[in-house]
Amino acid sequence: MNPAAPRSAVILCVAAAMLGGGAPPPSQRQADVERAIFEYCPKLIAGTMSLEDPATLTAIGYVATERRKIEGGSDPRAVRGTGTGQTVLSAGGAEKGGTCAVWFGETDAKRLVTLFGQVRSRAKAEKFKGGRMLKLGDGTPMFLYERGGAKPVTLVFFVADAGGELDYSPAMTAVMMAKGK
């Protein structure tokens, strides 16, 4: 099987989902992913929440794992769930410019596209603007959103397991960062 085939299928489904269609009722999976992106990431970026606090991790249902190795060091990393229901959360605090990443996937491309459509709707409800598709040098699609205000934020969705945090496909990565960092 062509290794690019799963990503190509996801790209086509994402493009189709962007053209319209109703989203199914919220699921627990959707709620988990949205909570990670829109509730935990802002707190992690602001430094009001830490992935290195065992009590916090217990309260949100995550388990600490080995730190995520990045260029120049490492970031705390935690997971919730297992298999294709796993969500990975990692963040670099204010000392690293305030970034947070969430890796998530689904059992097949169609379900991932549906989940992404629901998350995109939440991004718009959270006052993020944009959503235009860009491509990285290797052809990986990404969707760019920005939110202004007193603390501007950029949110990027990669149609890929960016950084290889999950061991399954199809998957996506959401990266939120303080703008101007």
Backbone torsions as a table, in degrees:
resi	resn	phi	psi	omega
1	MET	NA	138.3	178.4
2	ASN	-66.2	123.8	-178.4
3	PRO	-62.1	-22.0	179.5
4	ALA	-81.8	-14.9	-176.2
5	ALA	-58.1	-48.9	179.7
6	PRO	-59.0	-40.9	-179.7
7	ARG	-66.8	-38.5	178.8
8	SER	-62.8	-40.7	178.8
9	ALA	-63.8	-41.7	179.1
10	VAL	-64.5	-42.7	-179.9
11	ILE	-59.1	-46.2	-180.0
12	LEU	-64.3	-41.3	179.6
13	CYS	-67.5	-39.0	178.5
14	VAL	-62.9	-44.1	179.4
15	ALA	-61.3	-42.2	179.0
16	ALA	-64.6	-40.6	-179.3
17	ALA	-65.7	-32.5	-178.9
18	MET	-69.3	-20.9	-178.3
19	LEU	-80.4	-9.2	176.8
20	GLY	140.3	-167.5	-179.4
21	GLY	104.8	143.4	-179.3
22	GLY	-81.0	147.3	178.0
23	ALA	-91.4	141.8	176.7
24	PRO	-69.0	168.2	179.0
25	PRO	-56.9	151.9	-179.2
26	PRO	-57.7	142.1	177.9
27	SER	-112.6	168.8	176.2
28	GLN	-61.5	-38.7	179.3
29	ARG	-61.1	-47.0	178.5
30	GLN	-59.5	-46.3	-179.3
31	ALA	-60.7	-41.8	179.2
32	ASP	-62.4	-46.6	-178.2
33	VAL	-66.9	-45.7	179.6
34	GLU	-62.9	-40.0	178.8
35	ARG	-62.0	-43.0	179.9
36	ALA	-61.7	-45.8	-176.3
37	ILE	-74.6	-49.6	-168.4
38	PHE	-96.7	-14.5	176.7
39	GLU	-110.1	-51.1	-175.8
40	TYR	-75.5	-44.6	-178.0
41	CYS	-56.8	-48.2	178.7
42	PRO	-58.2	-38.5	178.9
43	LYS	-69.2	-38.6	178.6
44	LEU	-66.9	-41.0	178.5
45	ILE	-64.6	-41.5	-178.9
46	ALA	-74.9	-14.7	-179.0
47	GLY	83.7	12.7	179.3
48	THR	-91.2	-0.5	177.9
49	MET	-143.9	147.4	-178.4
50	SER	-133.8	137.0	174.7
51	LEU	-79.7	-0.3	178.6
52	GLU	-102.4	7.4	178.3
53	ASP	-102.2	109.8	-177.5
54	PRO	-56.9	-37.3	-179.6
55	ALA	-65.2	-40.8	178.1
56	THR	-63.3	-46.5	-179.2
57	LEU	-60.6	-42.5	178.1
58	THR	-61.8	-43.7	-177.8
59	ALA	-62.9	-33.6	-178.0
60	ILE	-97.6	-0.2	176.1
61	GLY	80.7	22.9	177.9
62	TYR	-108.0	160.2	178.3
63	VAL	-125.2	131.3	178.3
64	ALA	-66.0	144.5	176.6
65	THR	-127.9	-176.2	175.4
66	GLU	-57.3	142.1	-179.5
67	ARG	-58.6	147.5	179.1
68	ARG	-80.6	122.6	-179.4
69	LYS	-80.3	128.0	178.4
70	ILE	-132.4	167.9	177.6
71	GLU	-60.0	124.1	178.0
72	GLY	86.8	10.6	177.5
73	GLY	151.8	-138.8	-179.3
74	SER	-155.0	159.1	178.3
75	ASP	-124.3	150.9	174.8
76	PRO	-62.5	149.5	-176.1
77	ARG	-141.5	141.2	177.7
78	ALA	-144.3	154.9	-179.3
79	VAL	-128.8	155.0	173.9
80	ARG	-133.2	131.5	178.0
81	GLY	83.3	-178.7	-179.1
82	THR	-138.7	165.9	176.3
83	GLY	54.8	-140.1	-178.0
84	THR	-74.2	-3.7	174.9
85	GLY	-97.2	7.8	-177.4
86	GLN	-79.1	139.2	172.4
87	THR	-121.7	131.5	179.6
88	VAL	-111.8	135.7	-178.3
89	LEU	-126.8	131.2	177.8
90	SER	-144.6	144.9	-177.2
91	ALA	-148.7	143.4	169.9
92	GLY	-110.1	122.7	-174.8
93	GLY	-69.1	-166.6	-176.4
94	ALA	-56.6	-32.5	-179.7
95	GLU	-64.8	-18.2	178.2
96	LYS	-111.0	17.1	177.7
97	GLY	92.2	-0.5	177.2
98	GLY	73.7	80.7	176.8
99	THR	-128.4	154.7	177.2
100	CYS	-146.6	137.1	177.8
101	ALA	-127.8	143.1	177.8
102	VAL	-129.4	125.6	176.4
103	TRP	-107.0	133.7	179.3
104	PHE	-151.0	157.9	179.4
105	GLY	-151.7	-168.5	179.8
106	GLU	-148.9	177.6	-177.7
107	THR	-75.8	-23.6	177.4
108	ASP	-153.7	167.2	-175.1
109	ALA	-61.4	-40.2	-178.2
110	LYS	-62.5	-43.4	179.5
111	ARG	-67.2	-36.4	178.3
112	LEU	-65.8	-41.0	179.2
113	VAL	-64.0	-41.2	177.4
114	THR	-61.4	-46.2	179.0
115	LEU	-61.4	-44.4	179.6
116	PHE	-62.3	-40.1	177.7
117	GLY	-60.2	-40.0	178.7
118	GLN	-67.8	-41.4	179.1
119	VAL	-66.8	-38.4	176.1
120	ARG	-60.8	-40.5	177.9
121	SER	-62.3	-40.2	178.1
122	ARG	-65.2	-40.3	178.4
123	ALA	-58.7	-43.6	178.9
124	LYS	-65.3	-39.7	177.9
125	ALA	-65.2	-27.8	178.6
126	GLU	-86.4	12.4	175.4
127	LYS	73.9	22.0	173.0
128	PHE	-80.3	137.7	-179.9
129	LYS	-111.1	154.7	175.7
130	GLY	108.4	-134.4	-177.7
131	GLY	106.2	10.2	-179.3
132	ARG	-68.4	146.1	-179.8
133	MET	-88.6	130.7	174.1
134	LEU	-122.5	170.3	177.0
135	LYS	-129.9	139.9	173.0
136	LEU	-74.1	171.2	-179.4
137	GLY	-56.7	-30.4	-179.8
138	ASP	-88.1	4.3	178.7
139	GLY	93.1	-3.7	179.7
140	THR	-65.1	123.8	178.6
141	PRO	-73.1	145.8	174.3
142	MET	-141.0	150.6	-179.6
143	PHE	-119.1	125.2	-172.8
144	LEU	-106.4	127.1	176.4
145	TYR	-126.6	149.9	177.6
146	GLU	-139.3	148.4	175.7
147	ARG	-133.4	127.3	179.6
148	GLY	-84.8	-152.5	179.8
149	GLY	103.9	-166.8	-177.8
150	ALA	-63.3	-33.3	178.9
151	LYS	-126.9	82.3	-177.0
152	PRO	-62.4	145.1	-176.1
153	VAL	-135.3	144.6	172.5
154	THR	-111.6	138.0	178.0
155	LEU	-128.1	124.4	-178.8
156	VAL	-123.4	132.5	174.2
157	PHE	-108.0	125.3	175.5
158	PHE	-102.8	132.7	176.2
159	VAL	-85.1	69.1	-179.0
160	ALA	-178.1	162.2	172.1
161	ASP	-85.0	72.3	-176.5
162	ALA	-61.3	122.8	-179.6
163	GLY	90.6	-5.3	176.1
164	GLY	65.8	39.5	-178.0
165	GLU	-81.1	-23.3	178.9
166	LEU	-107.6	155.0	178.6
167	ASP	-110.9	35.9	176.4
168	TYR	-150.0	168.1	179.1
169	SER	-142.2	149.4	7.1
170	PRO	-81.6	149.5	-178.5
171	ALA	-148.1	162.7	177.1
172	MET	-135.2	163.4	176.9
173	THR	-131.1	132.1	174.1
174	ALA	-111.3	129.2	178.0
175	VAL	-122.9	123.7	177.4
176	MET	-113.1	136.4	-179.9
177	MET	-145.2	148.3	174.7
178	ALA	-64.1	129.2	-176.5
179	LYS	-69.6	140.6	178.3
180	GLY	86.8	9.9	-179.9
181	LYS	-95.6	NA	NA
